[in-house]
Amino acid sequence: MNGQEVDQSMAMPTWKTYLYQLQLKAPRPKRVACQRDLPNRPPQYGKEFHGFISREETDSLLQEGDGCYLVRESQRAPGAYTLAIRFDKQTKNYKLYHDGKHYVGEKRFDTVHDLVADGLITFYLESRAADYIAALSSQSNYAESPYMVYSGKKKRRNAKTKDSSLPSDRTDGTNGTNYIVQPDQITEEENVEELLNVQDFEKTHVFKVHNFKGLHWCDFCANFMWGIIAQGVKCQDCGFQAHKKCSEQVPNDCMPDMKYIKRIFGADLTTLVKAQNTLIPIVVEKCVKEIESRGIEIEGLYRVAGFHDDVEAIRIAFDKDGESVDISETRYEDINTITSVLKLYFRSLPIPLISFDAYPRIMEAVKLDSISDEERKSLIKEGFSLLPPAHYQTLKYLLSHLARVIEKRHSNMMNPENLAIVFAPTLMRCPELDPMASLMAAKFEHKAMDIILEHQKELLKL
């Protein structure tokens, strides 16, 4: 090794090709064409359709060998169709459906030929490697899986980037695109630690069945993903690809990537901060910094709406490239436009900033008249303890900002009660779908937000 040690943690795993080699040996589909003229042939079928023929005749037509197939009309149920495929010297019959796509199970194909090709691959692998396939996920060493190797590299790269980009002069808390919390909220040592922990926020994968083009291997077990369509699933947030069965064993360790995040407004908060590798979403920090630098004393702050077209333009700009968005006074003179953007971001969250898990405990705190103020605050704290880390940190940052807004209430006329009217429906959402339930909850949400704004330092340890 020329005297150099090999970093085993950086080595890529070996892709396992056994299933790929088996797929290459699977029989190829061979259409058995009907030699008769069939005037009533269904439009979705070609020469593979043979009309009314018996099972015996079907067997005779498929004697040419494995991979032969045809379609016949069912003798027992006219108008229904059967796909017959020859494999391992036996004829397999399946009820065949068509709704614009051809299918016999979950997978849908453009042509019967593709359906048969995929089926033959599955038949062959299951007949030759059933035990191997059954053990794919149970025998995998996830710690050495391709995804964990990549995740480890990404974490080290992100940690190194954040560590090297921390500002030495913390007068404004910024350094290029390194978005961090205000310097009066957190020490530099704590900031480094929290930034490094962003990637450890628990995040579930968002798996959807995917049609992979070309050859692909499972990021969990490193085995080949066989078939010609719907070979497995892919995470919509990080690109993790796996066999469907393997995906059921994957921990909640999704490492989102911005190239998979279609938009910022409407994206899950945990997904966004992990993808951006920031403690606070960039849109939140940019808006807060802009508001505090030039508009914190303006009367009616957060209560007055901004110009709709400008708000929409900023939203589109953030969705396109959040780091380079210009929301300065030279571009958008009205500070109400910026406050409207911030409120819109929170309203757009699929899971509210005060999450559905925390909501019931907080509502309990304000609905009970028989408890003391200390008990009420204790219940709210319990609610906050149920927030995901990304939600907790962002709420902490926002409330710190709103505290500074309240300090200027003699100028901006925004005391805790006025801000609660604005932010209760922005940060909280009744989990029930019944409109009446949401309406009834509104007054309690307002009361809860008023208490949170009045006692935020105690509740969130600011």
ABEGO torsion letter per residue (X at the ends): XGGBBBBAAABBBBBBAAAAAAAAABBBBBBBBBABBBAABBAABBAABAEBBBAAAAAAAAAAEBGBBBBBBBAABBGBBBBBBBBGGBBBBBBBBBAGBBBABABBBABAAAAAAAAAAAAAAAAAAAAAAAAAAAABBAAABAAAAAAAAAAAAAAAAAAAABBABAAAGBBEABBBBBAAABBAAAAAAAAAAAAABBBBBBBBBBBBBEBBBBAAAGBBBBEABGABBBBAAAGBBBBAAAAAABBBABBBBAAABABABGBBAAAAAAAAGBABBAAAAAAAAAAAAAAAABBGBGABBBBAAAAAAAAAAAAABAAABBABAAABABAAAAAAAAAAAAAABABBABBAAAAAAAAAAAABAABBAAAAAAAAAAAAAABBAAAAAAAAAAAAAAAAAAAAAAAAGBBAAAAAAAAAAAABBBABABAAAAAAAAAAAAAAAAAAAAAAAAAAGX
